Amino acid sequence: VTQPLLKNAGSLVNRAAVTRAEINVLREDESLRAAALDVVRDTEMAYWGLALQQERLLVSRAALDLSRSLLRETEAKVGQGLKTKVDVLQAQADVASKEEAVTVGEQGVGDAQDTLARLMHRLAELEDRSLSVSPLPDTPPPAPDEDSSFTRALELQPEYRILQKNLEESELEFDVARRRERPELNLVGRGGVAGKADDRADAYDGMFAGEGYNWKVDLVFRYPLGLREEGARAAQAYYGVAQGGLRLEDAEEQILQDVRARCRGVRTGLERIRIARVARELNEQQVEQERERFDAGLITVRNVLDAQDDLNEARLRVLVAMRDTIEAAVRLGRLEGSLLETHGIDWKPNEERAEP
């Protein structure tokens, strides 16, 4: 029996391989969770992308209905001598433009459906383009708190946790290298029994009768001159720890910068929604006033068409601002590493998932 007292002493060296394996398992588990977060992020963004295209198509169809209605009114006023053929031509051109917008909107919905179905692995089933989603919500996501987001990112972000595991492994290698750099001082114990007899049977019986035994305890000390290889490995491991610490500090700075940028993106989106809604209300009032003036014969059909186009653009700006704000919140959740928990996905450690 040999027990190291200096070099390779302690259980850390003997368990180093097991500890490395445990670190690798946890690291791979974080890599898998990062992939799951990416899937959830991409799927949710594709979901809201389809929602935007559906809303855009509804706006285009509503604009087309209004344009056709205005064309009928204009044609009726021409028959009454209140409008000219130029007004009819302008209304007809606007109808054609709105029909083109509807066609482009239908294409956008189809492309967005394919994108979402591809992420769901249902693209082959989507032959009738029957995939639809809920409309964009009226209530935007809440304004984020930078400090809370930064704390969650340091706790949950898989990329940061992988760097932590890398540093743990570097520290393990450094501790092992330092123990191997020491001189050898081993406690060696030897013992045995022997039977004394002329034949095999009597010798075997004598082994357990205490007639012959030998016990020995030694202290063996070895000090190789130089220890260059062990010293080089220890120095290399030390620099590995230093590099791992610097990478972790740099990652914290990068996370803080990204969190601030994502939070600013959400807050900017909330302000965009507020401003776009105010502009939409003003455009709605303007359309009503222009229609009244048109009915009174004070303006041409072109003025009404321009006002309606402005209203359509204002409605689309509200929808785009809402979609962009939701996507900014989704990106923030991915950065935090909390996107799975947000959707109620209970992510279990690797060893728990392995259980039947």
C-alpha positions as CSV (number, residue, x, y, z in Angstrom):
1,V,0.0,0.0,0.0
2,T,1.4,3.4,-1.1
3,Q,0.1,6.7,0.2
4,P,1.5,9.9,-1.3
5,L,2.2,12.6,1.3
6,L,3.5,15.4,-0.9
7,K,3.3,14.9,-4.7
8,N,-0.2,13.8,-5.8
9,A,-1.4,13.9,-2.2
10,G,-5.0,14.1,-1.4
11,S,-8.2,13.0,-3.2
12,L,-8.2,15.9,-5.7
13,V,-5.6,14.3,-8.0
14,N,-7.3,10.9,-7.8
15,R,-10.7,12.4,-8.5
16,A,-9.5,14.9,-11.2
17,A,-10.7,12.7,-14.1
18,V,-14.1,12.3,-12.5
19,T,-14.4,16.0,-11.8
20,R,-13.4,16.9,-15.4
21,A,-16.1,14.5,-16.6
22,E,-18.7,16.2,-14.4
23,I,-17.7,19.6,-15.6
24,N,-18.0,18.4,-19.2
25,V,-21.5,17.1,-18.6
26,L,-22.6,20.4,-17.1
27,R,-21.0,22.3,-19.9
28,E,-22.6,20.2,-22.6
29,D,-25.9,20.6,-20.8
30,E,-25.6,24.4,-21.0
31,S,-24.7,24.1,-24.7
32,L,-27.9,22.2,-25.2
33,R,-29.9,24.7,-23.2
34,A,-28.4,27.5,-25.4
35,A,-29.6,25.7,-28.5
36,A,-33.1,25.3,-26.9
37,L,-33.1,29.0,-26.2
38,D,-32.2,29.8,-29.8
39,V,-35.1,27.6,-31.0
40,V,-37.6,29.3,-28.8
41,R,-36.3,32.7,-29.7
42,D,-36.4,32.0,-33.5
43,T,-39.9,30.4,-33.2
44,E,-41.4,33.2,-31.3
45,M,-40.0,35.9,-33.6
46,A,-41.3,33.9,-36.6
47,Y,-44.7,33.7,-34.8
48,W,-44.9,37.5,-34.4
49,G,-43.5,38.0,-37.9
50,L,-46.5,36.1,-39.2
51,A,-48.8,38.0,-37.0
52,L,-47.5,41.3,-38.4
53,Q,-48.0,40.0,-42.0
54,Q,-51.5,39.0,-41.2
55,E,-52.3,42.4,-39.7
56,R,-50.7,44.1,-42.6
57,L,-52.8,42.1,-45.1
58,L,-56.0,43.1,-43.1
59,V,-55.0,46.8,-43.3
60,S,-54.4,46.4,-47.1
61,R,-57.7,44.7,-47.6
62,A,-59.5,47.4,-45.5
63,A,-57.8,50.1,-47.6
64,L,-58.9,48.4,-50.8
65,D,-62.5,48.3,-49.6
66,L,-62.4,52.0,-48.8
67,S,-60.8,52.8,-52.1
68,R,-63.5,50.8,-54.0
69,S,-66.2,52.6,-52.0
70,L,-64.7,55.9,-52.8
71,L,-64.5,55.0,-56.5
72,R,-68.2,54.2,-56.5
73,E,-69.0,57.4,-54.8
74,T,-66.9,59.3,-57.3
75,E,-68.6,57.6,-60.3
76,A,-72.0,58.5,-58.9
77,K,-70.9,62.2,-58.4
78,V,-69.7,62.2,-62.0
79,G,-73.2,61.2,-63.2
80,Q,-74.6,64.1,-61.1
81,G,-72.1,66.5,-62.6
82,L,-70.3,67.1,-59.3
83,K,-67.0,65.4,-60.3
84,T,-64.9,65.0,-63.4
85,K,-63.5,62.0,-65.2
86,V,-60.1,62.9,-63.8
87,D,-61.4,62.2,-60.4
88,V,-62.6,58.8,-61.6
89,L,-59.3,58.0,-63.1
90,Q,-57.5,58.9,-59.9
91,A,-59.9,56.7,-57.9
92,Q,-59.4,53.8,-60.3
93,A,-55.6,54.1,-60.1
94,D,-55.8,54.1,-56.4
95,V,-57.9,50.9,-56.5
96,A,-55.3,49.2,-58.7
97,S,-52.5,50.3,-56.3
98,K,-54.5,48.9,-53.3
99,E,-55.0,45.6,-55.2
100,E,-51.3,45.4,-55.7
101,A,-50.7,46.0,-52.0
102,V,-53.1,43.1,-51.2
103,T,-51.3,40.8,-53.5
104,V,-47.9,41.7,-52.0
105,G,-49.5,41.2,-48.5
106,E,-50.7,37.8,-49.4
107,Q,-47.2,36.9,-50.5
108,G,-45.8,38.2,-47.2
109,V,-48.2,36.0,-45.3
110,G,-47.3,33.0,-47.3
111,D,-43.6,33.5,-46.8
112,A,-44.1,34.1,-43.0
113,Q,-46.2,30.9,-42.8
114,D,-43.4,28.9,-44.4
115,T,-40.8,30.4,-42.1
116,L,-42.8,29.4,-39.0
117,A,-43.8,26.0,-40.4
118,R,-40.1,25.3,-41.2
119,L,-39.1,26.0,-37.6
120,M,-42.0,23.7,-36.5
121,H,-40.9,21.0,-39.0
122,R,-44.4,21.2,-40.5
123,L,-43.5,22.7,-43.9
124,A,-44.5,19.7,-45.9
125,E,-48.0,19.7,-44.2
126,L,-48.6,23.3,-45.0
127,E,-50.0,22.7,-48.5
128,D,-53.2,24.8,-48.1
129,R,-51.5,27.6,-46.2
130,S,-53.8,27.1,-43.2
131,L,-51.3,28.1,-40.6
132,S,-52.5,31.2,-38.7
133,V,-51.6,32.9,-35.4
134,S,-53.2,35.3,-33.0
135,P,-53.1,39.0,-33.8
136,L,-50.5,41.3,-32.3
137,P,-51.5,42.2,-28.8
138,D,-52.8,45.6,-27.9
139,T,-50.8,45.7,-24.7
140,P,-47.0,46.0,-25.2
141,P,-44.5,44.1,-23.0
142,P,-43.6,45.9,-19.8
143,A,-40.6,48.2,-19.5
144,P,-37.5,46.2,-18.4
145,D,-35.3,46.8,-15.4
146,E,-31.6,46.8,-16.3
147,D,-30.3,45.7,-12.9
148,S,-32.7,42.7,-12.7
149,S,-32.0,41.7,-16.3
150,F,-28.2,41.8,-15.7
151,T,-28.6,39.7,-12.5
152,R,-30.7,37.1,-14.4
153,A,-28.2,37.0,-17.2
154,L,-25.3,36.3,-14.9
155,E,-27.4,33.6,-13.3
156,L,-29.1,31.9,-16.3
157,Q,-27.2,32.7,-19.5
158,P,-25.8,29.5,-20.8
159,E,-22.8,31.1,-22.5
160,Y,-21.7,32.8,-19.3
161,R,-22.2,29.6,-17.3
162,I,-20.0,27.7,-19.8
163,L,-17.3,30.2,-19.2
164,Q,-17.7,29.6,-15.5
165,K,-17.2,25.9,-16.0
166,N,-14.2,26.5,-18.2
167,L,-12.7,28.5,-15.3
168,E,-13.5,25.7,-12.9
169,E,-11.7,23.3,-15.1
170,S,-8.7,25.6,-15.4
171,E,-8.5,25.9,-11.6
172,L,-8.7,22.2,-11.3
173,E,-5.8,21.7,-13.7
174,F,-3.8,24.3,-11.8
175,D,-4.4,22.6,-8.4
176,V,-3.4,19.2,-9.9
177,A,-0.3,20.7,-11.5
178,R,0.8,22.3,-8.2
179,R,0.5,19.0,-6.4
180,R,2.5,17.2,-9.1
181,E,5.2,19.8,-8.8
182,R,6.1,18.8,-5.3
183,P,8.8,16.3,-4.4
184,E,7.7,12.7,-3.7
185,L,7.3,11.6,-0.2
186,N,5.4,8.3,0.0
187,L,4.3,6.2,2.9
188,V,4.7,2.6,1.8
189,G,3.4,-0.4,3.8
190,R,4.1,-4.0,3.0
191,G,2.9,-7.1,4.7
192,G,2.6,-10.8,4.1
193,V,2.3,-14.2,5.6
194,A,4.1,-17.4,4.6
195,G,3.8,-21.0,5.7
196,K,7.0,-23.0,6.6
197,A,6.8,-26.7,5.6
198,D,8.2,-29.2,3.2
199,D,4.9,-29.8,1.3
200,R,2.2,-27.6,-0.1
201,A,-0.6,-28.6,2.2
202,D,1.4,-28.1,5.4
203,A,2.7,-24.7,4.1
204,Y,-0.8,-23.5,3.4
205,D,-2.0,-24.5,6.9
206,G,1.0,-22.7,8.4
207,M,0.1,-19.4,6.7
208,F,-2.9,-19.0,9.0
209,A,-1.2,-20.3,12.1
210,G,1.0,-17.3,12.5
211,E,4.2,-19.3,12.0
212,G,5.5,-16.9,9.3
213,Y,4.7,-13.3,8.6
214,N,6.4,-10.1,7.6
215,W,5.3,-6.5,8.0
216,K,7.2,-3.4,6.8
217,V,6.6,0.3,6.7
218,D,8.8,2.7,4.7
219,L,9.0,6.4,4.0
220,V,10.3,6.9,0.4
221,F,11.5,10.4,-0.6
222,R,12.4,11.4,-4.1
223,Y,13.5,14.8,-5.3
224,P,14.2,15.0,-9.1
225,L,16.6,17.8,-10.0
226,G,15.0,20.6,-11.9
227,L,11.3,19.6,-12.0
228,R,11.2,21.5,-15.3
229,E,8.3,19.5,-16.9
230,E,6.1,19.8,-13.8
231,G,7.0,23.5,-13.3
232,A,6.1,24.2,-17.0
233,R,2.8,22.5,-16.6
234,A,2.0,24.4,-13.4
235,A,2.9,27.7,-15.1
236,Q,0.8,26.8,-18.1
237,A,-2.1,26.0,-15.8
238,Y,-1.7,29.2,-13.9
239,Y,-1.9,31.3,-17.1
240,G,-5.0,29.2,-18.1
241,V,-6.7,30.3,-14.8
242,A,-5.7,33.9,-15.5
243,Q,-7.0,33.8,-19.0
244,G,-10.3,32.2,-17.8
245,G,-10.8,34.9,-15.3
246,L,-10.2,37.6,-17.8
247,R,-12.6,36.0,-20.2
248,L,-15.2,35.8,-17.5
249,E,-14.7,39.5,-16.6
250,D,-14.9,40.5,-20.3
251,A,-18.1,38.4,-20.7
252,E,-19.7,40.3,-17.7
253,E,-18.9,43.6,-19.4
254,Q,-20.3,42.4,-22.7
255,I,-23.5,41.1,-21.0
256,L,-23.9,44.5,-19.2
257,Q,-23.5,46.3,-22.5
258,D,-25.9,44.0,-24.3
259,V,-28.5,44.2,-21.5
260,R,-28.4,48.0,-21.6
261,A,-28.8,47.9,-25.4
262,R,-31.7,45.4,-25.3
263,C,-33.5,47.4,-22.5
264,R,-33.1,50.6,-24.5
265,G,-34.6,48.8,-27.5
266,V,-37.7,47.8,-25.5
267,R,-38.1,51.3,-24.0
268,T,-37.6,52.9,-27.5
269,G,-40.2,50.5,-28.8
270,L,-42.7,51.5,-26.1
271,E,-42.2,55.2,-27.0
272,R,-42.6,54.4,-30.7
273,I,-45.9,52.6,-30.0
274,R,-47.2,55.6,-28.0
275,I,-46.2,58.1,-30.7
276,A,-47.6,56.0,-33.6
277,R,-50.9,55.6,-31.8
278,V,-51.2,59.4,-31.4
279,A,-50.4,59.8,-35.1
280,R,-53.0,57.2,-36.1
281,E,-55.7,59.0,-34.1
282,L,-54.8,62.3,-35.8
283,N,-54.9,60.6,-39.2
284,E,-58.3,59.1,-38.5
285,Q,-59.6,62.6,-37.7
286,Q,-58.0,64.0,-40.8
287,V,-59.7,61.3,-43.0
288,E,-63.1,62.1,-41.5
289,Q,-62.6,65.8,-42.2
290,E,-61.4,65.2,-45.8
291,R,-64.4,63.0,-46.5
292,E,-66.7,65.7,-45.3
293,R,-65.0,68.3,-47.5
294,F,-65.1,65.8,-50.4
295,D,-68.8,65.3,-50.0
296,A,-69.3,69.0,-49.8
297,G,-67.4,69.4,-53.1
298,L,-64.6,71.5,-51.6
299,I,-61.7,69.1,-52.5
300,T,-60.8,66.5,-55.1
301,V,-60.7,62.8,-54.7
302,R,-56.9,63.0,-54.7
303,N,-57.0,64.8,-51.3
304,V,-59.1,62.0,-49.8
305,L,-56.9,59.3,-51.2
306,D,-53.8,61.0,-49.8
307,A,-55.4,61.2,-46.4
308,Q,-56.4,57.5,-46.5
309,D,-52.9,56.6,-47.5
310,D,-51.5,58.5,-44.6
311,L,-53.9,56.7,-42.3
312,N,-52.9,53.3,-43.6
313,E,-49.2,54.1,-43.1
314,A,-50.0,55.3,-39.5
315,R,-51.8,52.0,-38.8
316,L,-48.9,50.0,-40.2
317,R,-46.4,52.0,-38.1
318,V,-48.4,51.0,-34.9
319,L,-48.2,47.4,-35.9
320,V,-44.5,47.5,-36.8
321,A,-43.7,49.3,-33.6
322,M,-45.6,46.7,-31.6
323,R,-43.8,43.8,-33.4
324,D,-40.4,45.4,-33.0
325,T,-41.0,46.0,-29.3
326,I,-42.1,42.4,-28.8
327,E,-39.0,41.1,-30.7
328,A,-36.8,43.4,-28.5
329,A,-38.3,41.8,-25.4
330,V,-37.7,38.3,-26.9
331,R,-34.1,39.1,-27.6
332,L,-33.7,40.4,-24.0
333,G,-35.2,37.2,-22.7
334,R,-32.7,35.2,-24.8
335,L,-29.8,37.3,-23.5
336,E,-31.0,36.8,-19.9
337,G,-31.4,33.0,-20.5
338,S,-34.9,33.2,-19.1
339,L,-36.9,32.7,-22.3
340,L,-37.6,29.0,-21.4
341,E,-39.0,29.9,-18.0
342,T,-41.1,32.7,-19.6
343,H,-42.8,30.1,-21.7
344,G,-43.2,27.6,-18.9
345,I,-40.6,25.2,-20.1
346,D,-39.1,23.4,-17.2
347,W,-35.5,22.7,-18.1
348,K,-34.1,19.9,-15.9
349,P,-30.4,19.1,-15.4
350,N,-28.8,16.5,-17.6
351,E,-28.9,13.8,-14.9
352,E,-32.6,14.3,-14.3
353,R,-33.5,14.1,-17.9
354,A,-31.6,10.8,-18.2
355,E,-33.9,9.2,-15.7
356,P,-36.6,6.9,-17.2
